[in-house]
Amino acid sequence: MLFHSETKETVLKELSSNGESGLTTGQVSERFSRYGPNRLKEKKKKTNLQRFFDQFKDVMILILIVAAVISFVIACMGNDPMEFFEPVLILLIVVLNAVMGMLQESKAEKALDALKNMSAPHARVLRDGEEQIIDASELVPGDIIHLEAGDFIPADARLLHSVSLKSEESALTGESVPSEKEADDLIEQKASLGDRSNMVFSGCSITYGTATAVVTATGMDTEMGKIANLLDGESETQTPLQKKLAQLGKYLGIVALAACGIIFVVGLASGIPVLEIFMTAVSLAVSAIPEGLPAIVTIVLSIGVQRMVKKNALIRRLPAVETLGGASVICSDKTGTLTQNRMTLVKACLDGYADFETISTHNSDEVKQLLLYGTLCCDGSVVFHGNEEQHIGDPTETAIVLAAHKNGMPKDDLEKKYPRLAELPFDSDRKLMSTVNQINGKKIVIVKGAFDMMAARCIAGDLEMARKVTEEMSADALRVLAVAYKEIDSIPETLTSEDVESGLTFMGLVGMIDPPRPEAKAAVATCRRAGIKPIMITGDHVVTASAIAKELGILETGDRAITGAELDAMTDSQLDDQVEHISVYARVSPENKIRIVKAWQRKDQVVSMTGDGVNDAPALKAADIGCAMGITGTDVAKGAADMTLTDDNFATIVDAVREGRGIYANIKKVVGFLLGTNIGEVIAVFVAMLLWHKSPLLSMQLLWINLVTDSLPAVALGMEAVEPDIMDRNPKPKNEGIFAHGLGLRVVLQGLMFAILTLIGFKAGESFTGTLAGGQTMAFMTLSLSQVIQAYNMRSEHSLFKIGVFTNHKLNWACLASILLVALVLFTPVRIAFGLVVLPGQMYALSFGLILIPVLVMELSKAFGLIKHQH
């Protein structure tokens, strides 16, 4: 059936649905079995085999494979079976790396799928006569759905009722201007998608108005499903940090290849066999490049994302984790983010009275009439499940609805008794909402909204007294809404604000409070300590906003609170001069938010911005970190944001920044650890070849060290707990490199330390045993075990003994595994294949002394301030 060319009644009949009560549970179950989940088919995922072979695209891995092949050919030409051990070991390491990479990719993809499911759009649906909020994937044809501005449309649907509805359909039709929609239109069968004004389509969004619709198609049967390949273009992108590290790998590769070239020439001149010098040179090149670094960084970022999910912050893009660590300004909405988002009506004031009446369960008849009119002009609703309340819609509206309910006036009963005939939805420019209701045989226009917008439209009522009462209530941090009405003879064909919202009679005011979240004050204090500027941006009255901001510690002595109108009057240069002293922006428009973001960005600050409405999407995109509200946020806002707060809590943003800083600090530790140890290997081999024309380490020994010391301890180091004082430091500057604050120099010096220790061990072992194998055994043992010890040194810039030597349990297990793997090749017959020998007891004692030197050196460096954290 072509649903756009049929009447609403015919469509409902065809789909066996009921516009008043929706589908039954039985119908839903049967249709879900028939049609499946409401999802588009995703692009074909890589198989584990494909992922496995993708691991061999790295240049250095290919060099290793070439080395193994050459080694294998030469072994075939010889008579010693032990010569096959080296190529087999190299291939084993390559395959093991590939398997680990494949498993990590698979794990990351599963984690990403879980995150996608958590951030999936929801739908307001009518089933069994009750309104429910469900995952959009659970929709079936015939479901009755409710739509309003900011919603993504979850499925193709035929409109049953619409008010001033507009839909943004550029993803489907290419039309950049939102399409006007009308439920009562009848469209010819051959009409194009863009002309089907009585239909809404999956993947598009509602930009204005409200509607009720019946689902006609789900999943791949939707219009978007038919062209699903257009949506299947998400490419895998690297984070900025990963790109920097990849570039670093290239530079290290050039340096390593140059060193290899020199060693090769020196080795040939010294008469070292070609294969041996070739394998040493190749393995040296590989040891110089921490090929596991990009993978380990991805693991650390993924772990961080999972940690944030547990703390109610859902990260949509990995680069946001890095950016979070540098956040220096947090622009936060007030309602629900800094406050509890549970508005409670506490006071009412009738026209002509200066006194308040406290809202209770038995208010005066006049106040009940005010609540009745206010409730009829609300889209929000409160559903009761036993003793639990579920507030659906705008919190200010549900506060009015709940107050009326407590006074014996449930909204459902009121709407049946006084049906809504027409409506003019709320928008952020008018700050008003209007409905036309049939009340006692008369058509009554009810207008609800901000008093300052309402006052200009009223022709009756004591507006001066009402203005004073509004200011008095606002000074007490109350959110104030005004209610007015008028009687009309007939409903205009087209409802406009000019016709409906004029000539009103002022009825009264209601005041509600949304108390600050208890944890928000502590979170603001944390921001101050961390060098982060907290800013409140709200649509509330400036007096209300200032009162809450002072209570939370956002508005301090010397700070200013301004309105959106005052902001509009400023030039960009004036705003740039004053922006650092403005802590509260009240009565703002979405355009104001973008100006605030850009003003801070011009000062090279990393800005986080919260938003929940469809009009907030541009500001969320403009900010360095866009934070959408998970509870009150529209689907459009969530789609534009980098992060979604599943609890709409300001403290969650601060926790996320803390995690972001911790992740970045851990990545720096991993980079410092891997590069420091690898540089030590390169210097040791290079210097020994130049001075003594001998390699202190064979190629397979180097490869084994890298396998043992690079992977397990590095990953465990990336899981280090966030340091307690990380929020006592200032944010890192926007363009700060990873080697800032002397990390680059420390990495080189640490590499030099490992090289010296290795060379001391090598010469001592060679002198004491009189054999090259003895020296190489000492070098192998000293270098491998000192690197394991170094993982502990890199845990913190504070003393290891201050933070607790063994408090990172994952690192303890990783290092124990590394030590056992080193012991395997030192003390079992496997040592023969590695060219290692049994040493005298004195040599083991000397090696034990050498591997403890890094602890002494690093602790002294920390004690004398040579290693100090950023302030």
Secondary structure, DSSP 8 states (H G I E B T S, - for coil): --GGGS-HHHHHHHTT--TTT-B-HHHHHHHHHHH--S---------HHHHHHHGGGSHHHHHHHHHHHHHHHHHHHSS-GGGGHHHHHHHHHHHHHHHHHHHHHHHHHHHHHHHHHHT--EEEEEETTEEEEEEGGG--TT-EEEEETT-B--SEEEEEEEEEEEEE-HHHH---S-EEE-TT----TT--GGG-TTEE-TT-EEEEEEEEEEEEE-GGGSHHHHTGGGG--------HHHHHHHHHHHHHHHHHHHHHHHHHHHHHHTT--HHHHHHHHHHHHHHHS-TTHHHHHHHHHHHHHHHHHHTTEEESSTHHHHHHHT--EEEEESTTTTB-S--EEEEEEETT--S-EE--SS--HHHHHHHHHHHHT---EEEEETTEEEEES-HHHHHHHHHHHHTT--HHHHHHHS-EEEEE---TTT-EEEEEEEETTEEEEEEEE-HHHHHTTEEES-HHHHHHHHHHHHHTT-EEEEEEEEEESS--SS--HHHHSSSEEEEEEEEEE--B-HHHHHHHHHHHHTT-EEEEE-SS-HHHHHHHHHHHTSS-TT-EEEEHHHHHHS-HHHHHHHGGGEEEEES--HHHHHHHHHHHHTTT--EEEEE-SGGGHHHHHHSSEEEEESSS--HHHHHH-SEEETT--HHHHHHHHHHHHHHHHHHHHHHHHHHHHHHHHHHHHHHHHHHHS--SS-HHHHHHHHHHHHSHHHHHHHT----TTGGGS----TT--TTTTTHHHHHHHHHHHHHHHHHHHHHHHHHHHSSHHHHHHHHHHHHHHHHHHHHHHTT-SS-HHHH-TT--HHHHHHHHHHHHHHHHHHHSTHHHHTT-----HHHHHHHHHHHHHHHHHHHHHHHTTSS----
